[in-house]
Amino acid sequence: MTQTPRLTLSTTVLDSPAPRDLAAFYQRLLGWSREEDEEDWIVLRPPGGGTGLAIQREAAYVRPVWPAGPGDPQMMVHLDIEVDDLDAASAHAVAAGAVLADFQPQDDVRVHLDPDGHPFCLFT
């Protein structure tokens, strides 16, 4: 039997037409610092290391619709962010530049949209 090689998820990557702007939003939201900072590629990492969040330029980016209906551009990924105080975290997200989504499917989750329309969920 062949042994599986070591695999480590290093970074989740989001597409953006303006990576520096979206990275600045996630810096405000998460309090993470920039590990890499190029015009078309930015990597944010949490204090102490760990899985990061990268933003890459996509000139043909199409903003997703959430929840998507027939024919709408669908989200390809979303972020789940655990919080200790849902109301305070939601207010912080909005102050950082997020929009609270109109549709909220669960009482213990708040769905927000980042400035490029990527959905992310805050949950306890």
N, CA, C and O of each residue as an XYZ file, in Angstrom:
496
protein
N       0.841     -1.167      0.000
C       0.000      0.000      0.000
C       0.898      1.245      0.000
O       1.874      1.312      0.747
N       0.563      2.217     -0.834
C       1.322      3.451     -0.932
C       0.906      4.395      0.176
O      -0.283      4.566      0.448
N       1.878      5.000      0.807
C       1.596      5.943      1.879
C       1.192      7.298      1.284
O       1.819      7.782      0.341
N       0.151      7.896      1.840
C      -0.308      9.204      1.377
C       0.735     10.254      1.741
O       1.201     10.290      2.880
N       1.110     11.114      0.785
C       2.069     12.169      1.110
C       1.443     13.178      2.070
O       0.221     13.302      2.143
N       2.279     13.886      2.792
C       1.787     14.923      3.697
C       1.189     16.065      2.871
O       1.834     16.598      1.968
N      -0.028     16.422      3.190
C      -0.716     17.524      2.516
C      -1.195     18.502      3.585
O      -1.806     18.095      4.573
N      -0.921     19.782      3.390
C      -1.310     20.803      4.354
C      -2.006     21.934      3.613
O      -1.432     22.529      2.701
N      -3.224     22.228      3.994
C      -3.928     23.363      3.405
C      -3.260     24.633      3.915
O      -3.278     24.910      5.114
N      -2.681     25.392      3.021
C      -1.918     26.583      3.390
C      -2.760     27.851      3.325
O      -2.673     28.712      4.199
N      -3.578     27.956      2.278
C      -4.264     29.216      2.021
C      -5.564     28.966      1.265
O      -5.627     28.101      0.391
N      -6.585     29.720      1.601
C      -7.797     29.801      0.800
C      -7.673     31.053     -0.047
O      -7.266     32.100      0.458
N      -8.019     30.967     -1.331
C      -7.815     32.081     -2.257
C      -9.163     32.603     -2.748
O     -10.016     31.834     -3.193
N      -9.342     33.913     -2.662
C     -10.528     34.579     -3.202
C     -10.119     35.415     -4.410
O      -9.073     36.063     -4.395
N     -10.939     35.399     -5.447
C     -10.724     36.252     -6.618
C     -11.295     37.632     -6.348
O     -12.255     37.786     -5.594
N     -10.691     38.635     -6.974
C     -11.142     40.008     -6.796
C     -10.686     40.865     -7.974
O      -9.602     40.649     -8.516
N     -11.506     41.832     -8.369
C     -11.032     42.775     -9.380
C     -10.059     43.799     -8.777
O      -9.313     44.447     -9.510
N     -10.066     43.946     -7.456
C      -9.211     44.917     -6.757
C      -8.642     44.257     -5.499
O      -9.144     44.499     -4.401
N      -7.598     43.424     -5.639
C      -7.109     42.639     -4.510
C      -6.647     43.460     -3.301
O      -6.851     43.040     -2.162
N      -6.046     44.592     -3.526
C      -5.582     45.397     -2.385
C      -6.759     45.905     -1.555
O      -6.685     45.945     -0.327
N      -7.830     46.289     -2.216
C      -9.006     46.767     -1.486
C      -9.647     45.637     -0.686
O     -10.013     45.825      0.475
N      -9.784     44.464     -1.304
C     -10.407     43.350     -0.597
C      -9.509     42.867      0.536
O     -10.005     42.514      1.606
N      -8.196     42.847      0.318
C      -7.277     42.457      1.387
C      -7.368     43.435      2.557
O      -7.325     43.017      3.714
N      -7.492     44.722      2.272
C      -7.623     45.719      3.339
C      -8.891     45.461      4.151
O      -8.883     45.608      5.374
N      -9.980     45.078      3.483
C     -11.213     44.734      4.204
C     -10.966     43.577      5.163
O     -11.318     43.661      6.339
N     -10.359     42.490      4.667
C     -10.136     41.325      5.529
C      -9.114     41.620      6.631
O      -9.179     41.010      7.699
N      -8.186     42.530      6.400
C      -7.293     42.951      7.479
C      -8.084     43.642      8.583
O      -7.857     43.386      9.766
N      -9.017     44.524      8.199
C      -9.848     45.203      9.203
C     -10.730     44.200      9.930
O     -10.888     44.269     11.149
N     -11.307     43.263      9.171
C     -12.224     42.293      9.768
C     -11.508     41.337     10.719
O     -11.942     41.142     11.854
N     -10.413     40.746     10.253
C      -9.759     39.672     10.998
C      -8.588     40.126     11.867
O      -8.193     39.426     12.798
N      -8.036     41.303     11.559
C      -6.870     41.770     12.294
C      -5.590     41.043     11.909
O      -4.628     41.033     12.676
N      -5.571     40.435     10.728
C      -4.403     39.691     10.254
C      -3.453     40.624      9.519
O      -3.843     41.703      9.072
N      -2.213     40.200      9.401
C      -1.221     41.011      8.695
C      -0.912     40.416      7.323
O      -1.192     39.251      7.042
N      -0.326     41.261      6.486
C       0.056     40.823      5.134
C       1.397     40.101      5.184
O       2.397     40.638      5.661
N       1.391     38.878      4.684
C       2.621     38.107      4.586
C       3.270     38.321      3.225
O       4.494     38.396      3.112
N       2.437     38.416      2.197
C       2.892     38.723      0.842
C       2.040     39.874      0.338
O       0.845     39.947      0.622
N       2.664     40.772     -0.412
C       1.937     41.950     -0.885
C       2.443     42.332     -2.267
O       3.375     43.124     -2.411
N       1.816     41.758     -3.271
C       2.120     42.092     -4.657
C       0.872     42.722     -5.261
O      -0.208     42.659     -4.673
N       1.019     43.315     -6.410
C      -0.109     44.012     -7.039
C      -1.299     43.087     -7.284
O      -2.448     43.475     -7.072
N      -1.019     41.872     -7.727
C      -2.093     40.940     -8.095
C      -2.250     39.779     -7.127
O      -3.056     38.884     -7.380
N      -1.504     39.764     -6.022
C      -1.517     38.613     -5.099
C      -1.158     39.090     -3.696
O      -0.070     39.621     -3.476
N      -2.062     38.902     -2.757
C      -1.833     39.303     -1.372
C      -2.199     38.124     -0.483
O      -3.230     37.482     -0.684
N      -1.353     37.841      0.500
C      -1.625     36.766      1.448
C      -1.684     37.353      2.846
O      -0.769     38.054      3.280
N      -2.773     37.058      3.545
C      -2.942     37.452      4.942
C      -2.776     36.210      5.810
O      -3.178     35.113      5.421
N      -2.177     36.390      6.996
C      -2.001     35.278      7.933
C      -2.397     35.732      9.327
O      -2.213     36.893      9.693
N      -2.945     34.798     10.101
C      -3.282     35.126     11.491
C      -2.019     35.240     12.339
O      -0.979     34.687     11.983
N      -2.108     35.954     13.456
C      -0.964     36.006     14.373
C      -0.592     34.581     14.798
O      -1.468     33.770     15.100
N       0.674     34.291     14.817
C       1.112     32.957     15.200
C       1.114     31.954     14.074
O       1.449     30.790     14.290
N       0.748     32.376     12.869
C       0.750     31.478     11.710
C      -0.548     30.728     11.556
O      -1.527     31.009     12.249
N      -0.558     29.779     10.653
C      -1.765     28.999     10.373
C      -2.240     29.229      8.961
O      -1.605     29.931      8.175
N      -3.369     28.623      8.656
C      -3.948     28.739      7.321
C      -4.275     30.195      7.030
O      -4.889     30.880      7.848
N      -3.858     30.662      5.854
C      -4.041     32.057      5.493
C      -5.178     32.275      4.518
O      -5.868     31.341      4.108
N      -5.350     33.523      4.162
C      -6.342     33.938      3.184
C      -5.607     34.764      2.135
O      -4.954     35.755      2.463
N      -5.715     34.356      0.875
C      -5.073     35.083     -0.214
C      -6.131     35.718     -1.093
O      -7.244     35.211     -1.232
N      -5.759     36.825     -1.673
C      -6.626     37.536     -2.615
C      -5.830     37.662     -3.911
O      -4.704     38.159     -3.918
N      -6.440     37.200     -5.019
C      -5.755     37.315     -6.308
C      -6.623     38.102     -7.283
O      -7.851     38.035     -7.248
N      -5.952     38.846     -8.147
C      -6.669     39.631     -9.154
C      -7.298     38.698    -10.180
O      -6.664     37.762    -10.668
N      -8.542     38.972    -10.488
C      -9.269     38.286    -11.558
C      -9.985     39.366    -12.347
O     -11.011     39.889    -11.912
N      -9.440     39.697    -13.507
C      -9.992     40.784    -14.322
C     -11.420     40.487    -14.781
O     -12.216     41.408    -14.963
N     -11.745     39.217    -14.967
C     -13.081     38.845    -15.444
C     -14.011     38.468    -14.284
O     -15.007     37.775    -14.494
N     -13.695     38.917    -13.066
C     -14.493     38.574    -11.885
C     -15.955     38.993    -12.066
O     -16.252     40.103    -12.507
N     -16.845     38.088    -11.718
C     -18.281     38.368    -11.729
C     -18.778     38.180    -10.302
O     -18.613     37.114     -9.710
N     -19.379     39.214     -9.767
C     -19.873     39.194     -8.385
C     -20.947     38.112     -8.237
O     -21.893     38.072     -9.024
N     -20.807     37.225     -7.225
C     -21.831     36.195     -7.032
C     -23.113     36.783     -6.458
O     -23.115     37.878     -5.896
N     -24.187     36.046     -6.606
C     -25.474     36.410     -6.021
C     -25.760     35.381     -4.932
O     -25.648     34.176     -5.160
N     -26.132     35.868     -3.740
C     -26.447     34.938     -2.657
C     -27.733     35.337     -1.970
O     -27.890     36.495     -1.584
N     -28.651     34.411     -1.809
C     -28.628     33.085     -2.417
C     -28.890     33.191     -3.911
O     -29.666     34.038     -4.355
N     -28.247     32.338     -4.675
C     -28.362     32.379     -6.130
C     -29.666     31.758     -6.582
O     -30.136     30.769     -6.019
N     -30.232     32.352     -7.597
C     -31.400     31.793     -8.261
C     -30.982     31.204     -9.594
O     -29.801     31.240     -9.940
N     -31.911     30.671    -10.337
C     -31.587     30.097    -11.648
C     -30.897     31.132    -12.545
O     -31.405     32.237    -12.736
N     -29.746     30.764    -13.088
C     -29.007     31.636    -13.991
C     -28.131     32.676    -13.322
O     -27.388     33.376    -14.010
N     -28.193     32.803    -11.987
C     -27.357     33.776    -11.277
C     -25.934     33.249    -11.125
O     -25.725     32.038    -11.044
N     -24.944     34.164    -11.085
C     -23.590     33.725    -10.767
C     -23.550     33.211     -9.326
O     -23.936     33.924     -8.400
N     -23.090     31.993     -9.141
C     -23.102     31.375     -7.817
C     -21.768     31.540     -7.123
O     -20.720     31.647     -7.760
N     -21.831     31.560     -5.779
C     -20.593     31.585     -5.010
C     -19.878     30.260     -5.222
O     -20.516     29.219     -5.384
N     -18.572     30.304     -5.221
C     -17.779     29.093     -5.381
C     -17.279     28.598     -4.026
O     -16.984     27.414     -3.862
N     -17.185     29.494     -3.071
C     -16.692     29.165     -1.737
C     -17.211     30.239     -0.789
O     -17.504     31.358     -1.210
N     -17.323     29.898      0.478
C     -17.596     30.935      1.473
C     -16.776     30.626      2.712
O     -16.351     29.489      2.916
N     -16.556     31.627      3.530
C     -15.761     31.486      4.743
C     -16.695     31.357      5.938
O     -17.687     32.080      6.030
N     -16.388     30.446      6.850
C     -17.080     30.315      8.132
C     -16.135     30.831      9.201
O     -15.018     30.334      9.341
N     -16.580     31.827      9.955
C     -15.750     32.464     10.969
C     -16.450     32.336     12.313
O     -17.526     32.897     12.521
N     -15.826     31.587     13.227
C     -16.404     31.395     14.558
C     -16.147     32.636     15.412
O     -15.048     33.190     15.409
N     -17.169     33.057     16.134
C     -17.092     34.249     16.980
C     -17.647     33.917     18.365
O     -18.363     32.930     18.538
N     -17.308     34.754     19.347
C     -17.847     34.513     20.683
C     -19.097     35.345     20.961
O     -19.867     35.012     21.862
N     -19.310     36.411     20.209
C     -20.482     37.275     20.383
C     -20.997     37.633     18.993
O     -20.404     38.455     18.295
N     -22.091     37.017     18.602
C     -22.604     37.161     17.236
C     -23.001     38.596     16.913
O     -22.680     39.091     15.832
N     -23.689     39.272     17.825
C     -24.125     40.648     17.554
C     -22.933     41.599     17.436
O     -22.885     42.433     16.532
N     -21.970     41.468     18.358
C     -20.793     42.340     18.314
C     -19.956     42.060     17.067
O     -19.462     42.992     16.432
N     -19.794     40.787     16.715
C     -19.013     40.438     15.530
C     -19.703     40.928     14.261
O     -19.036     41.377     13.329
N     -21.015     40.847     14.217
C     -21.757     41.330     13.056
C     -21.600     42.846     12.913
O     -21.401     43.351     11.808
N     -21.688     43.562     14.021
C     -21.501     45.019     13.984
C     -20.084     45.361     13.538
O     -19.888     46.302     12.769
N     -19.098     44.610     14.012
C     -17.703     44.817     13.606
C     -17.538     44.575     12.111
O     -16.859     45.344     11.430
N     -18.155     43.510     11.592
C     -18.058     43.198     10.166
C     -18.637     44.334      9.325
O     -18.051     44.724      8.315
N     -19.773     44.857      9.737
C     -20.401     45.963      9.003
C     -19.517     47.213      9.079
O     -19.350     47.915      8.082
N     -18.959     47.489     10.247
C     -18.067     48.646     10.387
C     -16.812     48.494      9.528
O     -16.252     49.487      9.065
N     -16.368     47.245      9.315
C     -15.188     46.988      8.478
C     -15.491     47.118      6.989
O     -14.572     47.226      6.178
N     -16.791     47.107      6.617
C     -17.162     47.276      5.211
C     -18.031     46.181      4.641
O     -18.333     46.202      3.448
N     -18.449     45.210      5.463
C     -19.335     44.146      4.996
C     -20.781     44.623      4.966
O     -21.133     45.642      5.560
N     -21.598     43.869      4.267
C     -23.035     44.117      4.220
C     -23.728     42.879      4.773
O     -23.406     41.758      4.381
N     -24.666     43.077      5.670
C     -25.468     41.968      6.170
C     -26.377     41.502      5.040
O     -27.112     42.301      4.460
N     -26.327     40.209      4.728
C     -27.164     39.672      3.647
C     -28.638     39.772      4.027
O     -28.997     39.658      5.199
N     -29.480     39.985      3.031
C     -30.919     40.056      3.275
C     -31.470     38.731      3.779
O     -32.323     38.702      4.665
N     -30.980     37.635      3.210
C     -31.468     36.316      3.593
C     -30.578     35.740      4.688
O     -29.365     35.624      4.509
N     -31.170     35.383      5.808
C     -30.474     34.794      6.944
C     -31.108     33.434      7.240
O     -32.202     33.380      7.801
N     -30.438     32.325      6.871
C     -31.059     31.011      6.966
C     -31.121     30.403      8.366
O     -31.890     29.468      8.590
N     -30.325     30.914      9.316
C     -30.284     30.318     10.652
C     -30.210     31.404     11.713
O     -29.664     32.481     11.472
N     -30.759     31.121     12.884
C     -30.740     32.093     13.972
C     -29.360     32.294     14.587
O     -29.051     33.382     15.073
N     -28.527     31.253     14.570
C     -27.214     31.334     15.217
C     -26.071     31.592     14.227
O     -24.906     31.346     14.541
N     -26.408     32.084     13.044
C     -25.437     32.410     12.002
C     -25.833     33.754     11.399
O     -27.019     34.035     11.223
N     -24.846     34.576     11.085
C     -25.094     35.820     10.358
C     -24.305     35.760      9.059
O     -23.078     35.656      9.073
N     -25.007     35.824      7.947
C     -24.367     35.828      6.639
C     -24.124     37.280      6.231
O     -25.027     38.117      6.260
N     -22.889     37.546      5.855
C     -22.489     38.868      5.372
C     -21.888     38.716      3.987
O     -21.531     37.613      3.572
N     -21.778     39.822      3.280
C     -21.116     39.875      1.978
C     -19.943     40.831      2.097
O     -20.086     41.943      2.606
N     -18.776     40.390      1.623
C     -17.620     41.284      1.642
C     -17.779     42.308      0.509
O     -18.734     42.207     -0.262
N     -16.885     43.277      0.385
C     -17.054     44.311     -0.643
C     -17.130     43.796     -2.082
O     -17.661     44.489     -2.949
N     -16.612     42.597     -2.354
C     -16.715     42.018     -3.698
C     -17.869     41.032     -3.821
O     -18.034     40.395     -4.862
N     -18.674     40.901     -2.758
C     -19.853     40.042     -2.812
C     -19.644     38.613     -2.366
O     -20.586     37.822     -2.419
N     -18.426     38.238     -1.920
C     -18.211     36.890     -1.411
C     -18.970     36.734     -0.095
O     -18.768     37.540      0.814
N     -19.822     35.741      0.040
C     -20.494     35.521      1.320
C     -19.521     34.963      2.362
O     -18.614     34.194      2.040
N     -19.729     35.364      3.606
C     -19.043     34.727      4.722
C     -20.014     34.669      5.889
O     -20.884     35.527      6.038
N     -19.847     33.637      6.715
C     -20.762     33.402      7.828
C     -20.041     33.595      9.143
O     -18.946     33.075      9.354
N     -20.666     34.344     10.016
C     -20.229     34.435     11.406
C     -21.138     33.508     12.196
O     -22.356     33.521     12.018
N     -20.537     32.694     13.080
C     -21.347     31.762     13.856
C     -20.741     31.598     15.248
O     -19.559     31.856     15.473
N     -21.598     31.158     16.175
C     -21.122     30.890     17.541
C     -21.014     29.392     17.740
O     -20.632     28.938     18.819
